[in-house]
């Protein structure tokens, strides 16, 4: 990823240049113009970047942190995300000699961990970032030379978004697992950034350990390939770094839940590129699936094809899967059923109310929010866990002793420091099934097993 395209102001300026081109000659792209105008107007009113990571801690300390949008702008507006995807492809494909790999210029804010690339060291030549008077990270005015190519690709992306891939209503065939199976869960990982690749290396170490112990293992991505799930983004940011090798497709299961960023270009590449990879063959090009053993039924749900809810027949399918008396449910999804920091749509829980009321859902793991957080029993879910900290850089804006907002019970708050900014560590979860119990480890990008908070490491 390029530093400029992770800067909100830069992306907004390119969007406005594109609008000028479209207004001058809309041609067959009048519909594209309308959609782009709407997104630009929303963006001007309020950032579509990552919510919940404002640097309140820095303000208490009198430090000069700046908006996360300056250097880690991951838009939740699908059309702005498409613009980011197209700008990235333009430089990577059409002008690769304009790209340099280097540390950002020293602006007096770098800290002791200078060898750590907190976000990215890839930049467009001659457009180094600098700090303006309030400390914002900005770039000189820059105009894309081939705005016609960018226009064409943005139009293609918007039309893919509007004509999204058909939903596959047939779930993948259930996969029976050993009673002593290991699951590795990583959320919001597919950025291809250096620290995300470190996460993949640490997952690989866990898999090698499991192979030495002859454990059955599965790796599950909890969704989101950035910026907007184009085919080249899966081929560049996901598949080359996925920790399961091609020759392990029969021995280590690979699964990927659908996320909102996977759907921002219509989900076409999610179904036709990612799920077409031989390592994901068990998923049978379905976005919802199940694994089971004597004690547990693990259900992967698609909450993104319809953003933040469940497309039919998933709700009925969950009820059918958990209709027996002997199995306990563990749900996996991209979107959160509840949150301590963001407003959550109640739709998912409403659709699953009968099975939640039956208290058969013992645990639920999800991504979407780029943090690691454990929750108290809430909404008939005994163990709620957010593990969306796999690959998107965010600030750690809380001190270790700050209280956890309800219904939170524990939040992982370790960080690396670059200048004043504290960048939250990436990581993933390892679930060790042992009959009716599950031991859970949370491992960070450096391979350290971190504390899990005041309540147990065991789900039973």
Number of C-alpha atoms within 10 A of each C-alpha: 22 22 22 27 25 22 22 27 18 21 19 18 15 22 22 15 16 22 20 13 15 21 14 9 11 14 10 10 15 14 14 21 21 14 13 23 15 11 17 20 10 13 17 10 8 9 15 20 20 20 15 15 17 18 20 14 16 19 12 8 8 9 13 16 22 18 18 24 20 22 24 23 26 24 25 18 19 23 25 26 26 27 28 31 24 24 24 19 19 18 16 15 10 12 11 12 11 13 15 14 12 11 15 16 11 9 12 8 14 15 14 10 12 12 9 16 16 23 21 22 17 17 21 19 11 10 15 16 22 15 15 10 6 9 15 18 22 19 18 11 10 12 12 14 8 10 17 13 15 19 21 13 19 25 23 16 26 22 15 18 20 11 13 16 18 11 15 16 13 15 19 18 14 16 15 12 17 16 18 16 20 25 19 21 26 29 34 27 31 28 23 24 21 17 25 25 23 21 27 25 18 21 27 17 14 19 23 13 12 16 14 9 9 10 18 18 22 20 22 17 28 29 30 30 27 29 27 34 29 28 18 13 23 22 14 14 21 20 18 13 18 20 20 21 15 13 10 12 16 13 14 23 20 26 24 27 26 28 31 28 28 27 26 31 31 26 28 21 22 28 22 13 19 22 21 15 15 16 23 19 18 19 24 17 21 21 26 26 26 21 18 21 19 14 16 22 25 23 22 27 26 29 25 25 22 13 14 21 22 19 18 12 12 22 20 13 16 20 16 11 16 21 12 10 8 10 19 21 22 23 19 27 28 30 29 26 23 20 20 16 15 11 9 14 16 13 13 19 19 13 15 17 16 15 20 18 12 10 15 22 23 19 20 20 25 29 28 22 23 25 28 26 23 24 23 16 15 14 15 18 21 18 20 29 25 27 27 31 30 32 31 27 26 28 24 25 22 20 11 12 7 11 12 17 13 12 17 19 20 20 22 22 20 17 16 19 20 18 16 14 24 22 19 23 28 30 33 27 24 19 21 21 22 15 15 15 16 19 15 19 19 21 21 22 22 14 17 12 14 13 14 18 13 9 11 11 15 14 16 15
